[in-house]
C-alpha cells in the first residue's frame, strides 16, 4: 500500500515528456508485491492489490491493473504482461482514440467500452472561437466531466463491473492517460470492494507521481490549462463522489440502483477479488 498521496497538481510539476522525471512513487512494503510496475511504453501502469476492503480483507494482488493506453507497448512490455497472467484488457477510450492507437496482445481478450473524451474537445472548440479558457474554467470543465461519469457513462462502468463478476482472470483497464475515465473506474471498483474513501483518493492521486504527459510544445493551448488537463486533483473525483452522495445517499445505493451491483453481486465481487477471511 502506498504511504502517502502525491500533491494534487502542483504548478511546478513537470508537464512535458522531456522535462524532469516525476517524483518516484512511494515504495511498497518489502513483504508485498510492488504496486507500480515499470514498463517501457507506459508510465501509469499499476496494481490495485493490497488495499484493505470489506472486513479488512486486502484486495488480491495481480488481479486488477489500471493503466494508460496500451498502444505503445514494447515486446518486453508484452512479455511482462504475459508473465503477470493478464488475460483481459478493457479499453475505455473513445472510438477515434482507439482507432488512432490500436493494439493487439496475444492471448488477451479485448473489450471496448467507449467513453468519449469531452474536456479536450471542449477546450479546442473554445480556442477555435478565439476564447481560451482560464485554468479556473478548465477546472470546472473537468469537474463537470466527472459528474457526467456518474450518469452519462454509467452503462459502460456497469459493463466493466459485470466483466469483473464473470471471472477473476487478471484484467487491466485503461483509457488514454489512465487518469480520468480509468481513475473513476478504479474508484468504483475499490469502493465496491469496501476500500475506505481516503485510500481510494490516495490511489487516484498517485497518477501525479507517475504519468508523463506527451510532448505538446506546439500546442496552442495555454500551459496553465494543460496543467489542469494532464494532472488529477482531489476535487475532480470528489465532484463525482459528492454527486453520488447527494443523489443516492452513498456509494452502495448508487452501485445497486444505477450500476446493477446489488448486495449479492458485491458479495461475489468480494469473493473474487478480496483475500479470504483469516481463520
N, C-alpha and C positions, 0 to 999 in steps of 0.2 A: 504494500500500500504506500502511496506517495506520502511524503512527510509534510508538505506544505503546498499551498496553492500559489502559482506564479501570479504576478501582477496582472490586472485585467487588460490593460492596453497602454503601457507607458509610452509617453511621447518620444522617448529616446530609444525605444525598441527598434531593432533593425528591420527595415521594410523590404529591402530588395535582396535578391539571392546572392549578390556579390558583396553584400555588407558583412559585418562581423557575424559569426555564427551565434544563434540564440543561446541563452543560458542553458546548461545541461539540465535534463530532467532529474528530479530527486531520485536518489538511488533506492533500489528495492532492498529489503532485508535479505541478509545472506542466505537465510533458510528458505526463501521463496523464489520462484522464477522471476526473471526481470519483467517488469511491466512494459517497458519500451524496448522494442527490438529494432536494431539499426539495419536498415535496408538501403541499397544504393539508389534506387529510383523513387523512394518515398521518404517523407520527413515526419509524418504524423500517424505512424502505424503503432498501435499498442493493444495490450491485452486488458480486458475488463475484469480479470480474475482478482481474487484476494479481498475485495471489499466485503465487509460484513453485511449480510442480508437478514432475512426473516429468522428470528430466534438466534441471532448472532452467527448463523451459518455462513461461512465465506462463499463468495461466488467461485465456482470452479475455474482453475487456470486452464488456459489453452482450449477454451470452448468458444469464447466470444471475443472477436477482434474488431476494432474500429480503425479506419484508415482514410488517407486522402486517396485520390483516384489512382487506379492500378495500371493505367496505360503506359507508364514509364518503367515498369518492372524490368530488371535485367535478368539474364539467365540465372545468375547467382541468387537473385531475389526469388525467382520462381522455384528454385531448388529449396530455398529456405521455407517458403510457404508449404511446399510438399512435405518437408520434414516436420512442420507443425501439424500436418494432417488436415489442413484446410480443405474442405470438400464442397463448400458453398460460398458464393460471393453475391451479395445483394448490392446492386448499383442504384443509388438514389439520385443520380444525375438526371438532368433534363434530356430530351430527345436529341437536341443538337450537340450538347456536351458529349453525350455517349458516342454519337457518330463521329465526332471530331477526334476522339481519343479512345478507340475501341481496344479491347484486349481479349486474349484467349488463354486460359490456363488448363493444361491437360488434366483431366480427371476432376475438374471443378465445375459444378453446375452453377450457371449464372441466372440471376433473377433481376429483371429490370423493373424497378418500382419508380417510375419517373416522377420527380418533383422539380418543376421548372424553377430556375433561379429568377429572382424578382428585383433584388436591390441593384445589382449591376446594370440591369436593363433600365431600371427607372433613372439611375444616375446618368446613363448615356442619353436617355431621352431629354433630360433637363439640360445637359451640355449642348445637345443639338439645337435646343431652343435658346442657347446663349445664357442660360441661367444655372450656373454651377451651384450645387447645393453646399451649404455650410456643413462643417463637421457635426454641429448640433442637429441639423436637418437629417443628416445621414444616420445619426444615432436613432432618430425617430423612425426612419425607414427600416432600420434593422429590427427595432422593437416590433414594428408592425409585421415584419416578416415572420418573426417568432410567434406572434399572436395568430397569424394565418396558419401556422403549422397545426394549431390546436383544432381547427375546424376544416379549413380548405384542403389540407393534405392528410386528414385523419385516415381516409381509406388506405393510403399507402402505408402508414405506420401500423395500421391494423393488419395488413398483409404481412408485414415484417414479423409481427408477433405470432401470427399463425405459422410462419415458417419455423420459428423457434420452437413452437409446440409440436411440430411434425417430427422433429428429430433433434438429438443433441450432437449431431455431427458438427465438427468445428466450422464456424461461419465467420466471415468477415463482411462488414457492411461499410459502405463508403459513399461519398459524393465527390466533389472536385477537390476541395481543400480539406475535407474531413472535419469541418468546424461547425457549421450551422445545421444543415439537414442531418448530418451524422451526429452532431452534438446533441440535438434534440432527441434523436432516436436512441442514443446511448442513455440519455437521462430517463426516457420512458422505460427502457429495459431495466436499468438499475433500480428505479423506483418501484417497478412491478415486482422486483425481487426483494424489496424491503430494505434497500440500501438507504441510509439516512441522507436527507437532502443536502446536508453540508458536504458530505463526501461526493455526492453526485456533482455538486458545483465544483468541487476540487478537481474531479476528473475532467469536467468540461473546460476549466481554465488552463489545464495542462497543455492545451493546444498552443498557448502563447509561448511556452518554453521549447516547443518542438517544431511547429510548422514554419517553413521558409517560403514566403510568397514568391511568385515568379518575378523575373526582372521586368519592370514596367517603366523604365526611364523615359520611353517615348510616349507614355500615356498622357492624354490631355486632362485627365482627372487630377485635381489638386492633391498633393501628397497628404495633406491633413485628412482629406476624405478617404484616400486609400488606406490610411492607418486605421480608420474606423472599420472599413470593409474587410480588411485582411486579418484583423485580430478579433478575439472574442472578449466580451465584457459580461460581468455578472448580471448587469441589468438587461442584457439581451435574453438570456434564458429565464431570468426572473420575470420578464414581461409575460412569457407564456405560462409559467407556473402560477403566477398571480391570477391570470385569467382563468386557469383551471380551478383554482381555489374559489374565485368569486362566482363562477357559473355553476360549479358542480359540488363545491364543498370539500374538495380534496382530490388527490390522485386516484384513490380507489374507485369512487363513483365514476370518474372520468374514464378510467380503464374499462369499466364494465359497460357503461351506457353508450360510450362513443366508439371504443376500440374493441368491444366484444370480449373482453377478458374478465370473465366472472370469477367468483371465488374458486370454483373447481379448476378453472384454467390456470389461475395463479398458483394453486397448489401443484398442478402438474409442472408448471414452469419452474417452480422451486425444486421439485424432484429432479428435473433435468439439469439444472444449472447451479444448484447450491450443493455444497458438501452435505452429506447425511448427518443427522444429529449425532452427537457423541453419546456413546453408551447404548 
